[in-house]
Amino acid sequence: MRIAIVGTGYVGVVTGVCMAELGHDVHCVDVNESLMTRLQEGRIDFYETGLEALLKTNLNEKRLRFSTQTQDAVQQAEVIFLCVGAHFGASEQQDMRPLQNAMKAIAAAMAKSTGYKLIVEKSALPISTGEALRQMIQSELPADCACDFDIAAVPQFMREGDAINGFFKPDRVVIGAEAQRAKEVLVGIYSQLNAPILITDINSAELIKHATNAFLAMKISFINSMAAVCEKTGADVTLVAKGLGMDKRIMGDYLNAGIGYGGIFFPKDIQSLLNIADKYHLNLDLLKTTEVINRYQRIHFVERIERAIHGLSKKTIAVWGLAFRPDTDDMRDAPSVQIIRGLQNRGASIRAYDPIAMPKTHELLPDIQYCDNPYEAADGADVIAIATDWPEFAYVDFQRLKAQSACRTIVDGRNLYAPAKMQALGYHYVSIGRQPVGKAYAQAH
């Protein structure tokens, strides 16, 4: 099938590459000419496991191309995936202008086309966007236009760092469509994935996307609330989470206590729902509290570091991990940024290491020292603070670490290690929702 991808940010590139891998003829377009040149050359501006290899393969196989020629892509396409999102401004209202500009370009191309086009929302957009898109197109098309079209929504549930696997092995595919023809086209595309398909109206499909991320965010904030209880009562949050997860009604995913979630997707979907609540005078304070708890976890982590080493003034902190999650270099709303700035504001200096994200972090935090590996970062540090659960940190060589660094205090924001093991290794170990171990903490309190 001939597919156009309009918008080549994270969602657009992943969708385009994966659709090409399924065997479709894919033309990705964007107004950014230099970005299109880099992608056509097989270069991606962000890190996503396995994506660059698939990109190059499908470019070589001529199933995939990138250009600024929206008219050419739309005129030839049978299905147009709209991967232009709405961005939040300072007022917390979504800026729809990029989407409106994209729709005008699509309509201009459709005006010179014949036959049938299916326009599919892929990026997360506010509820009722589907009808707004229909009206945008109809207002732009001439009365004698020979091109027929439908609007549909297939929300993406990509998890950064695991987007390729998530595309080809999804838990479910949600198709929001009103027209039977649109439903048949999309079922034909997504039946290749052998995943359960749920067909809904467009509004429900849009809401499913927002509700999914908001619910996952609530699970994270809930377990972090339980972690605070555990720290005061002597309970172990990892055991509490395990007990919760064994209940089939709850399950264990997203019950890892720590410094909270980052990235743009959870906060954006929560804000979308809060905007809906304001519009219709609904009470969704549960979501407001979810965000408050999440933000507090970053402050709590700074305070835990400060207590562990008796103050931060003139102290050196080794920060392991910068990206908001492993297997990505995405620094958008990464907890590490707020944590590092909080440490600096209290007088600390920072030595940092991340396997992938340091080049992008340098743009945000140019005044910290970047190191080649976690051992170098720990050399000369008063404390090691773990902000991202990269596998490299989970399997660190402690003998090498002890030989290279005199630091014996670790404050773990991702609960990577067993406290008993760390105590046996001679470390003062502080984690989230569990009791600290080691003499240093006992002396401090």
N, C-alpha and C positions, 0 to 999 in steps of 0.2 A: 504494500500500500504506500502511496505517496503522502508523506507527512511533513508539515512545516512546524518548526519550533520557533515561536516568536518570543525573544528574550533569552539571553544566554548567561544568566547568573548561575548559581549553584544548581537550582532545580532544572533550569533549561538545559544545561550541559549534560547533567546526569540522565535526564529523560531522553535527550537526543541520542546520546551514545548508546544507551540501552535499547532504544527502539531500533536503531540501526543493527545492533547485535541480534535482535529478533528477526532480522531479514528485511526490514522496511527500508524504503528509499527516503532518507531524511535530509531536509535542508533547514539548517538553523540560521536565524537572522537576528541582527541586533544593529542599533544605530552606532555602536562603538566600533569604528573601523579598525583601530589598532588591535582591539580584542579579537575581532574576527580573523585578522591576519595571523595572530599567535595561535588561535585554535586550529586554523586551517593548516598550520605548520606542525600541529601536534603538541602544542604547549598549553598547559593549563595554569591559571593564576592561583589556584588553591590546591591543597593536597587532599586527595580522597583515595583510599586504598584500592588499587587495581584499575582506576579510571583512565589513567594516561595510556596504559597498554591497550585497553579496549578502544580508546579514541584513535590511536595510531592504526590499529588493525582495521577498523571500519573506514578510516580515511583511505587506506591502501586498497581496500576492497571496493572503493567508490560507492559505498552505501551511504556515506555521510559527507556533508560539506557545510561550510560556514561562509556567510557573506552579509553584506548590508542591503541586499536586493530583496526587500520585503515583497514587492510587487511580483517578482519572478517566483518566489517561494510560494506565495499564497495562490497565485493563478494556477500553478501546477498541482497544488496539494488537494487531496481529498479530505484530510483531517488537519486542523490547525490547532496545535497545543499552545495555549496562552500561558506563558511562564513569566509574565511581568507582574510583580507583586505590588501591593499598596504599602507605602512606607509611613510610619508614624512620625509626626513632627513634634515640636515642643508642646503643643496643645493636646497631645495624645489622640489627635484625630488623624485618620489615614489620608495621605496625599494620593489622590486617584489620578493625578495628571499624567504620570508615565503610562498608566493603563489606558487613559483616554487617547493619548497620542498614538499608542499601539493600535487601538481600535480604529482610529481614523485611517491609519496606514493600511490596515487589513481591509476596511471598507472600500478604500480607493482602488485596491487591487481587485476586489470582488466586483466592483462596478464594471470592470473590463473583462469579466469572466462569464462563463456559462456553466450550467450543470449545478451540482450540489456540493456544498461545503459544510463541514461540521466543525464548529469552533468549541474547543474544550478548555474550561478553566483547569489549570494544573496547580498554579500557586495558590496559597491560602488567601482567600478574599472574603470580604464581609458578606453576611447573609443577604440575599436578594440581589447580589451582584449579577446573577444570571439574567434576570429580567432587565437590569440596567444595561447589560451588554447588548441584549436584543434591541433595546430602544436606541442605543448608540449606533448600531449597524443600520437599522431601518432609517434613522434620520439622515444618514450619510449616503445611502444608496439612491440612485435616481429611480423614478417611478417605473421606467421601462427596463430596469435591470433584469437580465435573463438568468441571474444566479440565485438559486434557492439555498437556504441555510437553516441550520438548527444550532442551538446552544446547549451545551452539556457541561457537567463538572465531574472530574475524576480526581479527587484530592490526593496529594502525595503524602505518604507517611514515612519519608526517608529519615533515617537516623545517620547523622554525619559520622563518617568513619566506617560505616557498614552499609552505605547506600546501594552499592552494586548488589550485594546479597539481598538487601531489602527489596530491591526492584524485582529481581527474578524469583524470590521466594517470599512473597508477602503473606501476611496473616490473612488478608482479605483484600479484595478490590471493591471499592465503592463507586458505583456509576450513578450519577444524578442526571436524569434526562426525562423529558416529557414526551418527545416524539418517538414513535416505534422505530423509525429508521435510524435515529441516533443510537438507540439502545442496541440495535442489531450490529451496527458498525463497531461500537465499542466492545461489545461482547466478543465479536470476532477477533479484535486485537488482543484483548486481555485473557481470552480463553487459552492462549498459548502458555500462560504462566501456571496453569493447573492449580489455581487458588480459588477459594470460595468467592463468589461474586454476589454482591448485594446491590440491587437496583432500587433506587429511590427517586423522589423528586429532587430538583436542583437545590432548593433551600435546605432540605435535610442533609444532602451530601456536604454542603458547605458547613453546616453546623456540626456534622460528625467530625470533621477535621479539627475545628476549634475545641470541641468537647473532649476529643481524645487527648490532645496535648494538655488541656487544662486539668483533666483527671490525673494524668501521669505526674504533672507538677504538684498536685495536691498530695499524691502518695509520697513524694519526696519530702515535702514540707511536713507531712504528718509524722514520718519516721524521724525527722530531725527534731520535732517537738517531743517525741518519745525519748530521743537521745538526751535532751535537756533533763527530762525526768530521771533517766538512768544515771546521769552524772551526779545528781543530788541524792539519789537513793541507794546507789551501789549496784544497781542492776546493769546488765550487759546488753547494749542495744543490738548487737549482732545476734544474740540468742533470741531477743524479743522479735527481731525481724524474721528469723528463721521460723519461730513459732507461728507468727502471722502468715508467713508465706506457705506454710503447710496446709492452711485452710484453702480449699479449692475455690471458695468464693472471693478470695483476696489475691492469692498467688504471690510469688516472691520478687517479681521484677519491679524495679524502681523503689525498692525498700532498703537502699544502701544509705545509711546516715553519713553525713560529711559536711562539706562546705556549701552544699546546695547545687542547684542546676545553673547552667549558663547558656550561652548561645542566644539566638534571636527568636527561635520558634516558640518556645514555651511562653515567654513574656508577651510576644506579639499576639498569640491566640488568646491568652488571658485578657489582654487589653481589648481585643475585638469583642469578647463576650461582655466586658465591662461597659463598652460603648453601647452595646445592644441593651444592657440593663438600664443605662441612663436614658436611652431613647424611649424605651417602653415602661420606664418607672418600675423596674424590677429590683429585687434585693438579691444581689450576688456578692454579699460581703464575704462569703467563704473564699471567693477568689482573691479579694483584696488581701485577706489575711494570709493566703498562700504566698503571695508576693512579699508581704512584710516579713514573714518567717524566713523566706529564702534569702532576703537581703541581710537579715540579722545574722545568719550563719557566717557570713564573711567577717562581720565585726567580731563575733564570738571567737572565730579562729585567731584573729589578731590578738585578742585578749588572752587566749590560751597560750599563745607563744610568749606574750609579755610576762605572764605569771610563771611560765616554765623557766625563764632565764632571769627573773628578778628585774624586769625593766628592759626597755628597748634602746634607750639613749646610748649612742656610740657602740651599739652591738652590731654584729654582722650576721645576716640571715642568709642561709643557702635555701633558695626556693627551687624545689624539684617539680617541674611541670608548669606550663604557662597556658597552653590551649585549654579551652573550656571542657574538653573531653579528649581521650586518647584517639589516635588514628586520624587526627585532623590538625590543620594549622589555623583553624578558625579562632580568632581572638575577639569576635563580637560578643560583648558582655561576658567575657571570661572572668570568673571570680578572682583569678590571680591578679588582675589589674587593680581592682579595688583593694585587695589584700596588700599588695606591694605598696600602693600609695598610702594605705593606713600605717604600715610599718615605717615608711619613710617619714610620715608626718610625726611619728613618735621618736624620731632620731636615729633610726636604724639605716644601715647600708645593706645593699642587696647583691648577692652573687647568684645568678640564675642559670638553669639549664632546662632545655626542652628538646626532645629529639627532632622535632619538625618546625615548631612555631616561632623560633627565635628571630628569624628575619622579619616576620610581621610584627612581633612584639616590640622590636627595636623602634618601629614607627610610633608606638604608643608610649613606650618607656625607654627613652634614649639615655637616661641617666643612671642605669644600673649596669653592673658588670656581667657580661655573658660568658659562659664557660663551655668547654668542649665536651664535658661529660659530667655525670653527677659527682664523681669523686673529686674532680677539680673544684666544683662548686662548693663542696663541703670543706675543702682545705682552708683553714683559718676562720671557719664559721663558728659562731657560738651556739647555733641551733640549725637543724635541717627541718624545713617546713615543706611538707608534701601537698601539692595543690592539684595535681592531675594523676590519675591512676594508670599511668603507662605501664605495660608489662615489664619494661626495663627496670622500673623501680621495685616492682613486686619481687623480682628475682635478683636484686642487687647482691653483689659479692661483699658480704660484711667483713670478711678478712681483709680484703683489699681496702675497703672503706676505713677500717680501723688503722691500717698501716699508713694510709695517706692523710687521714684527718684525725686530729685530737678531739674533735667534737663528739660528745657522747649523749647529746640530747636531740630527740626527734619528736616533732609535733606533726602528727599524721592526719591530714584533712580528708583522707580517703579510706582509713582503716585497713591498710594493706597487710599489716603484720599481726601476729598473735602476741598479745602482751607478755605472756609467759616466756616466749622465745626471746623477745627483746630484753626482758629482764635477765635471762640467762646469758645473753651476749654482753651484758654490762651496760645497757643503755637506759637512760631516763627516757621513758616512752610515754607520750601523751597522745591520745586519740580522741575520737568523737563518740560520746555516749558510752564510754567505758572508763573504768578507773585507771588513773595513771599508775605507772610502776617505776621503780628506781629511786635511789636515795635522794637524788637532787630535788625531786618534787616533795618528798617527805620533809626535807630540811626547809624548803620554801614555805611550808604550811605547818 
